[in-house]
Amino acid sequence: MGEPSREEYKIQSFDAETQQLLKTALKDPGAVDLEKVANVIVDHSLQDCVFSKEAGRMCYAIIQAETKQAGQSVFRRGLLNRLQQEYQAREQLRARSLQGWVCYVTFICNIFDYLRVNNMPMMALVNPVYDCLFRLAQPDSLSKEEEVDCLVLQLHRVGEQLEKMNGQRMDELFVLIRDGFLLPTGLSSLAQLLLLEIIEFRAAGWKTTPAAHKYYYSEVSD
């Protein structure tokens, strides 16, 4: 009973008509235009950072429902096409809306976390996710706390999975992160703290030691 209630909760941020569209997609996907559903979810994710953190679960549920009902993947295809469009225009999105860009990175990482093919993450998303994280590790992004926060949160969420898919790119990403930490140009003390925390987190095998947790999270709360 837990899953449907959580899906219902996430749908509450939509208008009544869209709520009905999404509820139908979850229960009877063949009765709605699933490409439209994919666009609605992506559009909302780019505007609502809270929703973008959880939308992957809803997308996974719709994909499962469609596969079970019709053995098709119209929704997944529409979702991936839209993610690719936004990915190709990511610099324009970042220039237009920093919040929209952070929401997009959060959303694509959430989709990467949830969507599976033969119980493995989708290879098609590995490099786009890496490219987004590399962008967040550039000096102009590291000077903005919203982007540093997004980078660290996503690495906590999908870093270990990503490293298993392509360890060399993770090494390269952490070279950028270490350079950003060691050569601070306009980095806030919070940004430095977050970068140091994620460096230690990966060094400890993508785990937080009790001592590190006590140190970093007491600092953040202060």
Disulfide bonds with the S-S distance in Angstrom:
Cys49-Cys103 2.19
